[in-house]
């Protein structure tokens, strides 16, 4: 099992789990449709600013309400 497969399985077991993959392999797997598009992938090498921005996005995605209240 690779990291991408682990992330998919972890999200299956725990829906709503937020994942940020940081891997050159994961980026190529995503382009080959081996991973769901819902997984955020930060290809290596990356800058600290890019990591910080992606972490903020993943955290913000988890805070979005699942339905809007009127």
C-alpha positions, 0 to 999 in steps of 0.5 A: 500500500502506498501513501495515496492508497493509505489516504483513500482507505483512511478517508473511507474509514473516517469520512471527513478526514482531511489529507494533504499528500506531499509526494512526486509519486502521488502527483503522477498517480493523480494524473493517471487517475489512480487517486480521487480528485478530492485528494489535495497533492503538493508535489515535491520539491515544494517551498514552505510558503506552498506547504503553508498555503496548502495546509490552510486550504485543507484546514479551511475545506474541513471547516466548510458546513456540509449544508447551508442554513437559511 
